[in-house]
Amino acid sequence: FDSSKDFGLGCIAFLHRLACDRPCGVLRPMSLRCTKLSRTAMARSIALLVAMVPWCCDGSPAAWCARGDSCWPTAAELQALELDLAPQADRSLHWPGGDAPYPLPVPDDSPGGQPLYGMSQNLRPLYVQDASEAAFGSCMPGENASDFCKQSTRNWPRVWSPAFIAWPLTSTHVQRLIKFASKHRLCVGVAGTGHDFLNRHSCDQGLFIRTTLMKEIQWNLYGNNAWGHADGTVRLGPGLTFTEIQKSGSEQPRKSFVASGWCPTVGIIGWSTGGGHGPYGRSKGLGVDNILEVELVTGDGTSVVANATTNADLFWAIRGGGGSVWGVVTAITVRAHAVPERGITSVALQFIWDADDAGLEELREVVQAYPDWALGLDARWSGVGVLVSSVGGESGGPQWSLNIAYVVLGGVDEMDLQNAVEQLVPTNCSSSFAQHVTHYEDAWGFAKGASNVPPYNPAPILNASSPLWNAIESSLIDEDTMKARFPEHVVSLFHGQKSTFSGTFFHDIPGGSTEPVTATSISPGFRDATLLLEYPGSEELSANTYFSESSYELPGASWKERYWGKSNYQKLLSIKNEFDPHGLFWCHHCVGSDERDMKADRRRLGDILV
């Protein structure tokens, strides 16, 4: 080869033949524009094709339309669709800088800190993937990517790609898109912010509906609202991130906030419908507890309202049923909460030990004291703990650390902070210990300190051998397990650890509900839980797993019971079949996702991606 570019193209052509010249498949033609192939892009191309070697055979989709089929949209039909989506309207996700909320999470390698690699202004309502790019199988992220691939940017994509990306502005636009998808038998994936780090909501060669531009906020902070909630309510568009909502709340005549997740760039819809834990959870309830009403477009293109009295079964399903399988949410009304008079306080405690016998014993002392200490905190305290084993710490040798952070609704003068800390710190503490206390006027002050945390990681997860394929294990444990098994389980993780390791646990589950237990569809185990654990090996401590943060693959059909419980799942499936009888909305390990043979039924790159 005469140049590195020629060498790269030669490798790509060779790998493509190696991947697809096999009796079980049909060769998929591929055309790559040389001008698009930077060295980074070339490396990504080769890596993607290597990953595709065992799985390049096309499936035989019995349900979804494929390129070349008579059902595939024509250019004229796509043009008509675009004209129906108000192409003249302003569509912008540009971040103005400063402490302004990010309108969309930013890729970790995006120049200028802009969403969509800077392609965030003058957006078109519809983007159509080029056929040659579709043949490649997955978008290559980066500033040199195609316009289509930039528009499809989302967190931890897997090796597949939508065929169409739409940016609706109204519920009417969503209805038009759903009817279009139904007519052409296109699988529908939905994303508000695209933050889902399991990326289970993507449909290969389907319609990707991005509701990010739907950012309406309507506060009603009077107690005479329809639900009688004393602190009022707020109606929210599906494209809002928590930073945007909390900033708006801080600007109201009475400073207000909503129950939220820990990560400010997370969107309101996926978090709320999947369960929703966060820094105000023990006091204000889970995300599902805060949902009062949902407006959505169902599989037949109908716009419906679901609340406790209208479409009550659908409302129950959405409150915990998770995933974009019930329809496309176009608005959600949730409880508003008044910011305490003395604001909000964060308390952070950090322990660092050398990874030796003495360090292990002191670590054991702290984690054994933690359950009783945490259970003694009142409901205003919601916290998170981060465990880290590092090979080379500040001392030069391996170290262990435990970082515990709590958000408290109220001021420092309203708590006996020093006494609380002393109960957890060993009397003769030999570790490096630090304590940090920060006061915030409101929830926006707390959120904006980490306004793009975490950013997108847009690099595709190539295959099941990747350590990121399953992302995390999670387990919801009750008070008895927290006291009897959790401490030694943590110690065992550190003991003998010879590589970098991290894990997280959350003490932000309310342990009850402001609603009757049967009012939502999350598992009974979620209601009984005290801690949410997220680290390798945690699943062995409980039969319950958090839907929104878990392994991508769970054995067999165990995910149904781990996420929802057996009886809840059967009811959820019945409601799914009523409101989406043709299975237009799909996501991996979501309600109804295994009703058909997915390997034959869904257009994917192969068994490994199902």
C-alpha positions as CSV (number, residue, x, y, z in Angstrom):
1,F,0.0,0.0,0.0
2,D,1.2,3.5,-0.8
3,S,-0.1,5.2,2.3
4,S,-1.6,4.7,5.7
5,K,-5.0,5.6,4.2
6,D,-4.6,2.9,1.5
7,F,-3.5,0.5,4.1
8,G,-6.5,1.2,6.3
9,L,-8.9,0.8,3.4
10,G,-7.2,-2.4,2.4
11,C,-7.5,-3.8,6.0
12,I,-11.2,-2.8,6.1
13,A,-11.9,-4.5,2.8
14,F,-10.1,-7.6,3.9
15,L,-11.8,-7.8,7.2
16,H,-15.2,-7.2,5.6
17,R,-14.6,-10.1,3.3
18,L,-13.4,-12.2,6.2
19,A,-16.5,-11.3,8.2
20,C,-19.1,-11.8,5.5
21,D,-17.8,-14.3,2.9
22,R,-19.6,-17.2,4.5
23,P,-22.4,-19.6,3.5
24,C,-24.9,-18.4,6.1
25,G,-24.9,-14.8,5.0
26,V,-25.2,-12.4,2.1
27,L,-22.4,-10.0,1.4
28,R,-23.3,-6.5,2.6
29,P,-21.8,-3.9,0.2
30,M,-19.8,-1.1,1.8
31,S,-18.7,2.2,0.5
32,L,-16.5,4.5,2.6
33,R,-15.5,8.0,1.6
34,C,-11.8,8.3,2.0
35,T,-12.0,11.9,3.0
36,K,-13.9,10.8,6.1
37,L,-11.2,8.5,7.3
38,S,-8.9,10.2,9.8
39,R,-6.4,7.9,11.6
40,T,-8.7,7.7,14.6
41,A,-11.7,7.0,12.4
42,M,-9.7,4.3,10.5
43,A,-8.8,2.6,13.8
44,R,-12.4,2.7,14.9
45,S,-13.5,1.2,11.6
46,I,-11.1,-1.7,11.9
47,A,-12.0,-2.3,15.5
48,L,-15.7,-2.4,14.6
49,L,-15.1,-4.8,11.7
50,V,-13.0,-7.1,13.8
51,A,-15.8,-7.2,16.3
52,M,-18.3,-8.1,13.5
53,V,-16.3,-11.0,12.1
54,P,-18.3,-13.7,13.8
55,W,-21.6,-11.9,13.4
56,C,-22.0,-10.3,10.0
57,C,-24.7,-12.5,8.7
58,D,-28.0,-10.6,8.3
59,G,-30.9,-11.8,10.3
60,S,-34.2,-12.8,8.6
61,P,-36.6,-10.2,10.0
62,A,-40.1,-11.4,10.0
63,A,-41.5,-8.3,11.6
64,W,-39.4,-5.3,10.8
65,C,-39.0,-3.8,7.3
66,A,-35.5,-3.9,5.8
67,R,-33.8,-1.9,3.1
68,G,-34.8,-3.2,-0.3
69,D,-38.2,-4.4,1.0
70,S,-41.3,-2.9,-0.6
71,C,-42.3,-1.5,2.8
72,W,-39.1,0.6,3.1
73,P,-39.9,4.3,2.9
74,T,-39.3,6.0,-0.5
75,A,-37.5,9.3,-0.9
76,A,-40.8,11.0,-1.6
77,E,-42.4,9.6,1.6
78,L,-39.4,10.7,3.7
79,Q,-39.6,14.2,2.2
80,A,-43.3,14.4,2.9
81,L,-42.6,13.3,6.5
82,E,-40.0,16.0,7.0
83,L,-42.4,18.7,5.7
84,D,-44.9,17.6,8.3
85,L,-42.4,18.2,11.1
86,A,-42.1,22.0,10.7
87,P,-38.7,22.2,9.0
88,Q,-38.8,26.0,9.2
89,A,-38.9,26.0,13.0
90,D,-35.8,26.8,15.0
91,R,-34.1,23.7,16.5
92,S,-31.1,24.3,18.6
93,L,-29.2,22.5,21.4
94,H,-26.3,24.8,21.5
95,W,-24.8,25.3,24.9
96,P,-24.1,29.0,25.6
97,G,-21.4,28.4,28.2
98,G,-20.8,29.5,31.7
99,D,-23.0,27.8,34.3
100,A,-26.0,27.5,32.0
101,P,-27.4,24.0,32.1
102,Y,-26.4,21.6,29.3
103,P,-29.4,21.0,27.0
104,L,-28.0,17.5,26.2
105,P,-25.1,15.6,27.7
106,V,-21.8,16.3,25.9
107,P,-19.6,13.5,24.5
108,D,-16.4,13.2,26.5
109,D,-14.3,14.0,23.4
110,S,-16.5,16.8,21.9
111,P,-14.5,20.0,21.0
112,G,-15.8,23.1,22.7
113,G,-17.9,21.2,25.1
114,Q,-20.9,21.2,22.7
115,P,-23.6,18.5,22.3
116,L,-23.6,16.4,19.2
117,Y,-19.9,17.3,18.4
118,G,-20.9,20.9,17.8
119,M,-23.6,20.1,15.3
120,S,-26.2,21.5,17.7
121,Q,-27.7,24.4,15.8
122,N,-30.1,24.7,12.9
123,L,-31.0,21.0,13.2
124,R,-33.2,19.4,10.6
125,P,-36.4,17.6,11.8
126,L,-35.3,14.4,10.0
127,Y,-32.0,12.7,9.2
128,V,-31.7,9.7,6.9
129,Q,-28.8,7.3,7.0
130,D,-26.9,6.8,3.8
131,A,-27.2,3.3,2.5
132,S,-23.4,2.8,2.3
133,E,-23.1,4.0,5.9
134,A,-25.9,1.6,6.9
135,A,-23.9,-1.3,5.4
136,F,-21.1,-0.6,7.8
137,G,-23.4,-1.4,10.7
138,S,-22.5,1.2,13.4
139,C,-21.7,4.9,13.6
140,M,-18.2,6.0,14.3
141,P,-18.3,8.8,16.9
142,G,-16.2,11.9,16.7
143,E,-15.9,15.3,15.2
144,N,-15.1,13.8,11.8
145,A,-18.2,11.6,11.8
146,S,-21.0,12.1,9.3
147,D,-23.8,14.4,10.1
148,F,-26.1,11.4,10.6
149,C,-23.7,9.8,13.1
150,K,-23.3,13.1,15.0
151,Q,-27.1,13.3,15.3
152,S,-27.3,9.7,16.6
153,T,-24.8,10.4,19.4
154,R,-25.8,8.7,22.7
155,N,-24.2,7.0,25.6
156,W,-22.5,3.6,25.2
157,P,-24.0,2.7,21.8
158,R,-23.9,-0.9,20.8
159,V,-22.9,-2.1,17.3
160,W,-26.0,-1.1,15.5
161,S,-27.5,2.1,14.2
162,P,-30.9,3.6,13.4
163,A,-31.9,4.3,9.8
164,F,-33.8,7.5,10.6
165,I,-33.4,10.2,13.3
166,A,-36.3,12.6,14.1
167,W,-36.4,15.7,16.2
168,P,-40.1,16.4,17.0
169,L,-41.2,19.6,18.6
170,T,-44.8,18.7,19.5
171,S,-47.1,15.9,20.4
172,T,-48.6,16.2,16.9
173,H,-45.1,15.6,15.4
174,V,-44.7,12.5,17.5
175,Q,-48.1,11.2,16.3
176,R,-47.0,11.7,12.7
177,L,-43.8,9.8,13.4
178,I,-45.5,6.9,15.1
179,K,-48.0,6.5,12.3
180,F,-45.2,6.6,9.8
181,A,-43.3,3.9,11.7
182,S,-46.4,1.7,11.9
183,K,-47.1,2.0,8.2
184,H,-43.6,1.1,7.2
185,R,-43.0,-1.5,10.0
186,L,-40.1,0.3,11.6
187,C,-39.0,-0.5,15.1
188,V,-39.1,2.6,17.3
189,G,-36.5,3.7,19.8
190,V,-36.9,6.8,21.9
191,A,-34.5,9.0,23.8
192,G,-34.9,12.2,25.8
193,T,-31.3,12.7,26.6
194,G,-29.9,9.4,25.4
195,H,-28.1,8.9,28.8
196,D,-29.1,5.3,29.2
197,F,-25.7,3.7,29.7
198,L,-27.0,0.2,28.8
199,N,-28.4,1.6,25.6
200,R,-31.1,-1.0,25.6
201,H,-33.6,1.3,23.8
202,S,-32.0,1.3,20.3
203,C,-33.5,-0.4,17.3
204,D,-31.2,-1.3,14.5
205,Q,-32.3,0.2,11.2
206,G,-35.4,1.6,12.9
207,L,-36.7,5.1,13.7
208,F,-34.9,6.9,16.5
209,I,-37.2,9.6,18.0
210,R,-35.2,12.2,20.0
211,T,-37.6,14.2,22.2
212,T,-34.8,16.4,23.5
213,L,-36.2,19.7,22.0
214,M,-39.5,19.3,23.9
215,K,-38.5,21.3,27.0
216,E,-41.7,23.0,28.2
217,I,-41.9,23.7,31.9
218,Q,-45.1,24.8,33.7
219,W,-45.0,25.3,37.5
220,N,-48.2,25.3,39.6
221,L,-47.0,26.0,43.1
222,Y,-50.4,26.4,44.6
223,G,-51.9,23.8,46.9
224,N,-55.2,23.9,45.0
225,N,-53.8,21.9,42.1
226,A,-55.7,18.9,40.8
227,W,-53.8,16.5,42.9
228,G,-54.0,18.4,46.2
229,H,-50.2,18.3,46.6
230,A,-49.3,21.1,49.1
231,D,-46.1,22.1,47.5
232,G,-47.6,22.2,44.0
233,T,-46.8,20.4,40.7
234,V,-44.8,20.9,37.6
235,R,-45.6,19.8,34.0
236,L,-42.4,18.9,32.1
237,G,-41.4,18.2,28.5
238,P,-39.6,14.9,27.9
239,G,-36.4,16.5,26.7
240,L,-35.5,18.2,30.0
241,T,-32.4,17.3,32.1
242,F,-32.4,17.7,35.8
243,T,-30.1,20.7,35.7
244,E,-32.6,22.6,33.5
245,I,-35.5,21.7,35.8
246,Q,-33.7,22.6,39.0
247,K,-32.5,25.9,37.5
248,S,-36.1,26.8,36.6
249,G,-37.2,25.9,40.1
250,S,-34.7,28.2,41.6
251,E,-36.2,31.1,39.6
252,Q,-39.7,30.6,40.9
253,P,-41.2,33.1,43.5
254,R,-41.0,30.2,45.9
255,K,-37.8,28.3,45.3
256,S,-38.7,24.8,44.3
257,F,-37.2,21.5,43.0
258,V,-38.1,18.0,41.9
259,A,-37.0,14.6,43.0
260,S,-34.0,13.8,40.8
261,G,-31.2,11.5,40.1
262,W,-27.6,12.0,41.2
263,C,-26.3,12.8,37.7
264,P,-27.5,16.3,36.6
265,T,-27.5,15.4,32.9
266,V,-30.0,12.5,33.3
267,G,-33.4,13.2,31.7
268,I,-36.7,13.2,33.6
269,I,-38.6,10.5,31.7
270,G,-36.4,7.4,31.8
271,W,-35.3,8.1,35.4
272,S,-38.9,8.6,36.6
273,T,-40.5,5.6,34.8
274,G,-37.7,3.1,35.7
275,G,-37.9,3.7,39.5
276,G,-35.8,6.7,40.1
277,H,-33.4,7.0,43.1
278,G,-31.4,10.1,44.0
279,P,-30.2,12.7,46.5
280,Y,-33.7,13.5,47.8
281,G,-35.1,10.0,47.7
282,R,-35.5,9.1,51.4
283,S,-37.5,12.3,52.0
284,K,-39.3,12.9,48.8
285,G,-39.8,9.4,47.4
286,L,-38.7,7.6,44.3
287,G,-39.2,8.9,40.8
288,V,-42.3,6.7,40.4
289,D,-43.8,8.1,43.6
290,N,-43.6,11.6,42.2
291,I,-45.4,11.0,38.9
292,L,-48.9,12.4,38.9
293,E,-49.8,12.2,35.2
294,V,-48.3,11.2,31.9
295,E,-49.2,12.3,28.3
296,L,-48.0,9.9,25.6
297,V,-48.5,8.7,22.1
298,T,-49.3,5.0,21.9
299,G,-48.6,2.5,19.2
300,D,-51.5,3.4,17.0
301,G,-50.5,7.1,17.0
302,T,-53.2,8.1,19.5
303,S,-52.3,10.8,22.1
304,V,-53.6,9.7,25.5
305,V,-53.5,10.9,29.1
306,A,-52.8,8.5,31.9
307,N,-53.3,9.2,35.6
308,A,-54.9,7.6,38.6
309,T,-58.4,7.9,37.2
310,T,-57.9,7.9,33.4
311,N,-56.2,4.9,31.8
312,A,-55.3,3.8,35.3
313,D,-53.7,0.5,34.2
314,L,-51.4,2.2,31.8
315,F,-50.5,4.8,34.5
316,W,-49.6,2.0,36.9
317,A,-47.5,0.3,34.2
318,I,-45.6,3.5,33.4
319,R,-44.8,4.1,37.1
320,G,-42.0,1.5,37.3
321,G,-42.5,-0.5,34.1
322,G,-39.5,1.3,32.6
323,G,-38.3,1.6,29.1
324,S,-39.9,3.3,26.1
325,V,-42.2,0.3,25.5
326,W,-45.5,2.0,26.4
327,G,-45.4,4.8,23.9
328,V,-43.6,8.1,23.4
329,V,-44.0,10.3,26.5
330,T,-44.7,13.9,25.4
331,A,-45.2,15.4,28.9
332,I,-45.1,14.4,32.5
333,T,-46.5,16.1,35.6
334,V,-44.7,15.4,38.8
335,R,-44.7,16.7,42.4
336,A,-42.9,20.0,43.1
337,H,-41.1,20.4,46.4
338,A,-40.3,23.6,48.3
339,V,-36.7,24.2,49.0
340,P,-36.1,24.2,52.8
341,E,-35.8,27.7,54.4
342,R,-32.1,27.0,55.2
343,G,-31.3,25.5,51.8
344,I,-29.5,22.2,51.1
345,T,-26.2,20.8,52.6
346,S,-23.8,18.2,51.3
347,V,-21.6,16.3,53.7
348,A,-18.7,14.3,52.2
349,L,-16.5,12.0,54.2
350,Q,-13.3,10.4,52.7
351,F,-11.3,7.5,54.1
352,I,-8.0,6.3,52.5
353,W,-6.1,3.3,53.8
354,D,-2.9,1.5,52.7
355,A,-3.8,-1.9,51.3
356,D,-2.4,-3.9,54.1
357,D,-3.7,-5.9,57.1
358,A,-4.0,-2.8,59.3
359,G,-5.8,-1.0,56.6
360,L,-8.2,-3.9,56.1
361,E,-9.1,-4.1,59.7
362,E,-9.9,-0.4,59.9
363,L,-11.9,-0.6,56.7
364,R,-13.8,-3.5,58.3
365,E,-14.5,-1.4,61.4
366,V,-15.9,1.5,59.3
367,V,-18.1,-0.6,57.1
368,Q,-19.4,-2.7,60.1
369,A,-20.4,0.6,61.8
370,Y,-22.0,2.0,58.7
371,P,-25.4,0.2,58.7
372,D,-26.4,1.3,62.2
373,W,-24.9,4.8,61.5
374,A,-26.8,5.2,58.3
375,L,-30.1,3.8,59.7
376,G,-29.9,6.3,62.5
377,L,-30.0,9.3,60.0
378,D,-33.4,10.9,59.5
379,A,-35.1,10.9,56.1
380,R,-33.6,14.3,55.2
381,W,-30.3,12.5,54.6
382,S,-29.8,10.6,51.3
383,G,-26.4,9.3,50.4
384,V,-24.0,7.5,48.2
385,G,-20.8,5.6,48.9
386,V,-18.0,4.9,46.5
387,L,-15.4,2.1,47.1
388,V,-12.1,2.3,45.2
389,S,-9.1,0.0,45.2
390,S,-6.2,1.6,43.4
391,V,-3.0,-0.1,42.4
392,G,-0.9,3.1,42.8
393,G,-2.2,5.5,45.4
394,E,-0.7,8.7,46.8
395,S,1.7,6.7,49.0
396,G,3.0,4.9,45.9
397,G,1.6,1.6,46.9
398,P,-1.9,0.1,46.5
399,Q,-4.6,1.9,48.5
400,W,-8.2,1.5,49.4
401,S,-10.6,4.4,49.7
402,L,-14.2,4.9,50.8
403,N,-16.0,8.1,49.9
404,I,-19.4,8.7,51.5
405,A,-21.5,11.7,50.5
406,Y,-24.9,12.7,51.8
407,V,-27.3,15.5,50.7
408,V,-29.3,16.9,53.5
409,L,-32.4,18.9,53.2
410,G,-31.7,21.8,55.6
411,G,-28.8,23.8,57.0
412,V,-25.8,22.8,59.0
413,D,-27.2,24.5,62.0
414,E,-30.2,22.1,61.9
415,M,-28.1,19.0,62.5
416,D,-25.7,17.6,65.0
417,L,-23.1,17.1,62.3
418,Q,-20.0,16.6,64.5
419,N,-21.7,13.9,66.6
420,A,-22.9,12.1,63.4
421,V,-19.4,12.0,62.0
422,E,-17.8,10.8,65.2
423,Q,-20.1,7.8,65.3
424,L,-18.7,6.5,62.1
425,V,-15.0,7.4,62.4
426,P,-12.9,5.0,64.4
427,T,-11.6,6.4,67.7
428,N,-8.0,5.8,66.9
429,C,-8.3,6.4,63.1
430,S,-5.0,5.8,61.4
431,S,-6.3,6.3,57.9
432,S,-6.2,9.5,56.0
433,F,-9.6,11.1,56.8
434,A,-11.2,14.3,55.4
435,Q,-14.5,15.9,55.9
436,H,-16.2,18.5,53.6
437,V,-19.4,20.4,54.2
438,T,-21.0,22.6,51.5
439,H,-24.1,24.7,51.7
440,Y,-26.4,25.4,48.7
441,E,-29.3,27.9,48.5
442,D,-31.3,25.5,46.4
443,A,-31.2,22.3,44.3
444,W,-29.9,24.2,41.3
445,G,-26.8,25.2,43.3
446,F,-26.1,21.6,44.1
447,A,-26.8,20.4,40.5
448,K,-24.7,22.9,38.6
449,G,-21.5,21.9,40.4
450,A,-21.5,18.8,38.2
451,S,-23.6,20.0,35.3
452,N,-22.1,17.6,32.7
453,V,-21.4,14.7,35.0
454,P,-21.2,12.2,33.6
455,P,-20.7,13.0,29.9
456,Y,-21.6,10.7,27.1
457,N,-19.1,8.0,26.2
458,P,-20.1,7.6,22.5
459,A,-17.6,4.8,21.6
460,P,-19.5,1.7,20.6
461,I,-19.5,-1.3,22.9
462,L,-18.2,-3.8,20.5
463,N,-19.2,-7.2,21.8
464,A,-19.9,-9.4,24.8
465,S,-16.2,-9.7,25.7
466,S,-16.0,-6.0,26.5
467,P,-16.0,-5.3,30.3
468,L,-18.6,-2.6,29.5
469,W,-21.0,-5.0,27.8
470,N,-22.9,-5.6,31.0
471,A,-21.8,-2.3,32.6
472,I,-22.7,-3.1,36.2
473,E,-24.4,-5.5,38.5
474,S,-26.9,-4.1,40.9
475,S,-28.8,-5.4,43.8
476,L,-31.5,-4.0,46.1
477,I,-31.0,-5.2,49.7
478,D,-33.2,-4.9,52.8
479,E,-32.2,-3.7,56.3
480,D,-31.5,-7.2,57.6
481,T,-29.1,-8.0,54.7
482,M,-27.5,-4.6,55.1
483,K,-26.6,-5.4,58.7
484,A,-25.8,-9.1,58.4
485,R,-24.1,-9.5,55.0
486,F,-23.2,-6.2,53.4
487,P,-20.2,-5.3,55.6
488,E,-18.2,-8.5,55.1
489,H,-19.2,-8.6,51.5
490,V,-17.5,-5.2,51.0
491,V,-14.4,-6.3,52.9
492,S,-14.1,-9.4,50.8
493,L,-14.1,-7.3,47.7
494,F,-11.0,-5.4,48.9
495,H,-9.2,-8.4,50.5
496,G,-6.7,-9.7,48.0
497,Q,-7.7,-7.2,45.3
498,K,-4.7,-6.7,43.0
499,S,-6.2,-4.5,40.4
500,T,-8.1,-1.2,40.2
501,F,-11.6,-1.7,41.3
502,S,-14.6,0.5,42.1
503,G,-18.1,0.0,43.4
504,T,-21.0,2.1,44.5
505,F,-23.8,1.8,47.1
506,F,-26.7,4.2,47.5
507,H,-28.6,4.9,50.7
508,D,-31.4,6.9,49.0
509,I,-34.2,4.4,48.9
510,P,-37.2,5.6,51.0
511,G,-38.0,2.2,52.4
512,G,-41.6,2.9,51.8
513,S,-43.7,5.1,49.7
514,T,-45.8,8.3,49.8
515,E,-48.1,6.1,47.6
516,P,-49.7,2.8,48.4
517,V,-47.3,0.0,47.5
518,T,-49.6,-1.4,44.8
519,A,-49.9,2.1,43.2
520,T,-46.7,1.5,41.2
521,S,-45.2,-1.4,39.2
522,I,-41.7,-1.6,40.7
523,S,-40.9,-4.9,42.4
524,P,-42.0,-5.4,46.1
525,G,-38.3,-5.9,46.7
526,F,-37.6,-2.3,45.7
527,R,-40.1,-1.2,48.3
528,D,-38.5,-3.3,51.0
529,A,-35.0,-2.2,50.1
530,T,-32.7,0.0,52.2
531,L,-29.5,0.0,50.0
532,L,-28.9,-0.2,46.2
533,L,-25.6,-1.9,45.5
534,E,-23.7,-1.5,42.2
535,Y,-20.6,-3.5,42.0
536,P,-19.5,-6.9,40.7
537,G,-20.8,-9.7,42.8
538,S,-23.6,-7.7,44.3
539,E,-26.4,-9.7,42.6
540,E,-25.7,-12.6,45.0
541,L,-27.0,-10.6,47.9
542,S,-30.6,-10.2,46.6
543,A,-33.1,-11.5,44.1
544,N,-34.0,-7.9,43.2
545,T,-32.2,-5.6,40.6
546,Y,-32.8,-2.0,39.6
547,F,-34.1,-1.9,36.1
548,S,-32.3,1.3,35.0
549,E,-28.9,0.3,36.4
550,S,-28.0,-3.3,35.9
551,S,-26.3,-5.9,33.8
552,Y,-27.2,-5.8,30.2
553,E,-27.7,-9.6,30.2
554,L,-29.3,-11.5,33.1
555,P,-29.6,-15.3,32.9
556,G,-32.5,-16.6,31.0
557,A,-35.7,-14.9,31.9
558,S,-34.6,-14.0,35.4
559,W,-34.7,-10.3,34.5
560,K,-38.5,-10.3,34.7
561,E,-38.6,-11.3,38.3
562,R,-35.5,-9.3,39.3
563,Y,-36.9,-6.1,37.9
564,W,-40.6,-6.4,38.7
565,G,-41.5,-9.6,40.5
566,K,-43.5,-12.4,38.8
567,S,-47.0,-11.2,39.4
568,N,-46.2,-7.6,38.5
569,Y,-44.6,-8.7,35.2
570,Q,-47.6,-10.7,34.1
571,K,-49.8,-7.7,34.7
572,L,-47.3,-5.4,32.9
573,L,-47.3,-7.8,29.9
574,S,-51.1,-7.7,29.6
575,I,-51.1,-3.9,29.6
576,K,-48.3,-3.8,27.0
577,N,-50.3,-6.1,24.7
578,E,-53.3,-3.9,25.1
579,F,-51.7,-0.6,24.3
580,D,-49.0,-1.8,21.8
581,P,-50.4,-5.0,20.4
582,H,-48.0,-5.0,17.4
583,G,-44.9,-4.5,19.5
584,L,-43.9,-1.2,17.8
585,F,-41.9,-0.1,20.9
586,W,-39.1,-2.4,21.9
587,C,-36.1,-2.4,24.2
588,H,-33.8,-5.1,25.5
589,H,-35.0,-6.9,28.6
590,C,-38.1,-4.7,28.7
591,V,-41.7,-5.8,29.1
592,G,-42.7,-8.0,26.2
593,S,-39.2,-8.0,24.6
594,D,-39.1,-11.8,24.4
595,E,-42.6,-12.4,23.1
596,R,-41.2,-13.3,19.7
597,D,-38.0,-15.0,18.6
598,M,-35.8,-11.9,18.7
599,K,-32.9,-13.5,16.8
600,A,-35.2,-14.0,13.8
601,D,-37.6,-11.2,14.4
602,R,-35.4,-8.1,14.9
603,R,-33.0,-6.8,12.3
604,R,-29.7,-6.9,14.1
605,L,-26.1,-7.8,13.4
606,G,-26.4,-11.2,15.0
607,D,-27.2,-13.3,18.0
608,I,-24.6,-11.6,20.2
609,L,-26.4,-8.3,19.9
610,V,-29.9,-9.6,20.9
